[in-house]
Structure formats: C-alpha cells, structure tokens
Amino acid sequence: MNIAPVIDSTLLKADATREDIVNLCREAIELSFAAVCVNPVRLETVVSALLGSKVAPCTVIAFPLGAVSPEDKAREAGRVLEIGAREIDMVINIGAVKDREWAIVADEIRQVARKVEDAGAILKVIVETALLTRQELEQVCYIARDEGADYIKTSTGFSTRGVSLEDVQLIKGFVGDDMKIKASGGIRDYRFALQLIEAGANRLGASNARNLLKDSI
C-alpha cells in the first residue's frame, strides 16, 4: 500500500533552519505527501516552496501546550490563513478539559473553526491523548465534532508519548465517519503506520516521513 498520500511531513523542532524546511518541501513534492506541517514562523517559506504543487501548507496553533485563550487562538488562525495555510493543527486547552470547563474547549474550537471554514481550509484539533482519560477523550471528540473541526489529531509528539493503536480505535469508536483522524507522534515504521490506517487513521503526522515508505508498495 502506498501511504504517501496520507502523510503530513512534519518539522516542528525549534532549531529547524530555512534550508531544512525547503528540503522537507522538496521531498514532500517528490514523494506526493499530503501536507508539510511547520511552526508558524516558517509558514511563509513553506507556502513559497510548495507553490504550484498539490502538497498543502500546514501549520500549528498554540503549540505544543494549547495554553492560550480562545481569542488568541482565533487571532493566530486568522494570521496564518492570510499567509497561506491550507490546514491548521490546533492544540486544545488541556487544563480546561481537566477542569471540565467544556464551554472553554467548545468556544476555542468554534472560533477557530469559523475562520478556517471561511477560508476553505481544514482544521485538525490536537487532543493530546497521552494526557486524557477515556471519558475526557470521548467528550472532547464530541465537542470537536459539534463545533466544526474536520479532524481529531491524537498528539503533539512533545508529550509523554505519541499515538497508540488504542487511541485511534477509541476515537474511531466515538466519532465514526463523522470526523477524520490524524495519528501522530512516534510513528517510526511502515508496519505501525499501516496498522494505524487500518484502525481508522486518515492522516499520519511524521517527522521521518521518508522512512515510513520503506516496504510500502
């Protein structure tokens, strides 16, 4: 199975250089990845490097902690959409989840989703499964669905662990076909990537995207 079309090639390290980003974009075009995901400060470089290709420029909001206000997230979304982001991966307010302040979580997703929808772009909501109970994950999935997000994304890759097969299975069980799923964090080989896809993942976020294609047919 050729999994390249579902891969978001990702580089979110603080020390990533412009040359690193450009090379990532060239590889993404060559291998026909779905998107290139970078920090907002590198988005202009990505938009320029991917111009004329089918690979989507993607960036992150409130990354990696999600600990800013709904209004700040909405403003950041507006700014990156103006630069040319076609996909946005937003980290939710995990502290609000722990406090069961569901209105805050709903508000931030709603505000960003409206801007993304108006721009004809895609919103992926990062829920950081490593930090949530099953019940918290279920509630967040329903809120994200109801407020207009396109994807549930499992992980930032900067927490205690990345995605597990159980994460994807649980999310799929909660939202079915109403939402798509992006699995990310710790996806290091083709075998695991394929298992995640078979469990319901529609996208894979990976910082070693080329390596995932080994053994891919």
Buried (B, 14 or more C-beta within 10 A) or exposed (E): EEBBEBBBBBBBEEEBEEEBBBEBBBBBBEBEBBBBBBBBEBBBBBBEBBEEBEBBBBBBBBBBBBEBBBEBBBBBBBBBBEEBBBBBBBBBBBEBBEEEEBEBBBBBBBBBBBBBBEBEBBBBBBBBBBBBEEEBBBBBBBBBBEBBBBBBBBBBBEBEBBBBBEBBBBBBEBBEEEBBBBBBBBBEEBEBBBBBBEBBBBBBBBBEBBEBBEEEE
